[in-house]
Amino acid sequence: MKENVKKELDTVKGMVLRWQKSYLGWATPDGGNDYLIGEFSEEISMHVSPLVRRLYENGFLNLSEYHEFMESCYNQINVLHDLIKIKEAETKKTPKGIYA
C-alpha cells in the first residue's frame, strides 16, 4: 500500500473514532441508546464504505487490505455498543438521593 493511501485510511479511521466518541457522548444513562449504534453503523456504511470500496476498485488496496480496514471500522460498532452498556451499568450502580 502506498504511503498516501495509508495516510488517507488513517484519516478515515480517525474520523470513525471521533464519530464513535461523539455517539458515546450522546448516550443517556437511562438506557434506550440502541438507536445510536444504528446511526453510527449507518455513518460507516454511507460515508466510509463507498470511499474504501473505490480505493479497492481502483487498485489502491488489495482485497485483503479492503476487508481488514472495513472490519476494523465495523468492529468499532461493537466497541461503541460495549461502551454504552458500561456507561448505563455504571449509572445504575450509583444510588440516587441526597448525600451529606
Phi, psi and omega per residue, in radians:
M1 nan 2.343 -3.136
K2 -1.247 2.712 -3.100
E3 -1.056 -0.700 -3.125
N4 -1.170 -0.562 3.095
V5 -1.241 -0.734 3.097
K6 -1.053 -0.729 3.122
K7 -1.102 -0.722 3.111
E8 -1.091 -0.779 3.136
L9 -1.162 -0.636 3.076
D10 -1.090 -0.687 3.102
T11 -1.117 -0.771 3.131
V12 -1.124 -0.749 3.125
K13 -1.055 -0.739 3.091
G14 -1.078 -0.671 3.108
M15 -1.102 -0.769 3.130
V16 -1.082 -0.734 3.135
L17 -1.173 -0.608 3.072
R18 -1.188 -0.696 3.067
W19 -1.032 -0.805 -3.112
Q20 -1.030 -0.804 3.131
K21 -1.071 -0.709 3.128
S22 -1.114 -0.814 3.124
Y23 -1.099 -0.669 3.095
L24 -1.094 -0.665 3.106
G25 -1.138 -0.457 3.131
W26 -1.450 -0.218 -3.105
A27 -1.162 2.374 3.112
T28 -1.678 2.576 -3.126
P29 -1.227 -0.255 -3.098
D30 -1.421 -0.090 -3.115
G31 1.677 -2.933 -3.131
G32 1.242 0.555 -3.064
N33 -1.764 0.137 -3.092
D34 -1.048 -0.530 3.133
Y35 -1.089 -0.513 3.121
L36 -1.139 -0.665 3.124
I37 -1.149 -0.737 3.103
G38 -1.107 -0.732 -3.140
E39 -1.190 -0.666 3.095
F40 -1.105 -0.758 3.090
S41 -1.056 -0.723 3.135
E42 -1.128 -0.669 3.091
E43 -1.020 -0.797 -3.130
I44 -1.128 -0.791 -3.124
S45 -1.122 -0.668 -3.067
M46 -1.435 -0.588 -2.995
H47 -1.922 -0.710 -3.062
V48 -1.488 -0.858 -3.057
S49 -0.977 -0.822 3.136
P50 -1.093 -0.659 3.131
L51 -1.130 -0.834 -3.105
V52 -1.197 -0.637 3.078
R53 -1.072 -0.714 3.107
R54 -1.137 -0.661 3.080
L55 -1.063 -0.709 3.095
Y56 -1.182 -0.836 -3.090
E57 -1.086 -0.495 -3.137
N58 -1.672 0.183 3.005
G59 1.452 0.198 3.122
F60 -1.458 -0.353 3.070
L61 -2.264 2.549 2.979
N62 -1.552 3.014 -3.046
L63 -1.040 -0.710 3.135
S64 -1.104 -0.777 3.124
E65 -1.114 -0.725 3.115
Y66 -1.032 -0.901 -3.110
H67 -1.130 -0.714 -3.132
E68 -1.084 -0.775 -3.128
F69 -1.164 -0.804 -3.128
M70 -1.143 -0.652 3.091
E71 -1.092 -0.706 3.128
S72 -1.146 -0.636 3.101
C73 -1.188 -0.846 -3.127
Y74 -1.179 -0.449 3.066
N75 -1.124 -0.487 3.119
Q76 -1.123 -0.386 3.061
I77 -1.149 -0.778 3.105
N78 -1.122 -0.683 3.114
V79 -1.098 -0.783 3.112
L80 -1.051 -0.784 3.116
H81 -0.977 -0.842 -3.126
D82 -1.112 -0.736 3.140
L83 -1.134 -0.678 3.107
I84 -1.137 -0.759 3.138
K85 -1.113 -0.663 3.082
I86 -1.117 -0.775 3.132
K87 -1.052 -0.752 3.127
E88 -1.145 -0.729 -3.106
A89 -1.179 -0.685 3.138
E90 -1.130 -0.644 -3.139
T91 -1.201 -0.642 -3.126
K92 -1.213 -0.444 3.131
K93 -1.288 -0.457 -3.104
T94 -1.360 2.033 3.130
P95 -1.188 2.501 3.132
K96 -1.572 2.558 3.123
G97 2.533 -3.075 3.139
I98 -1.859 2.300 -3.120
Y99 -2.082 2.476 3.123
A100 -1.773 nan nan
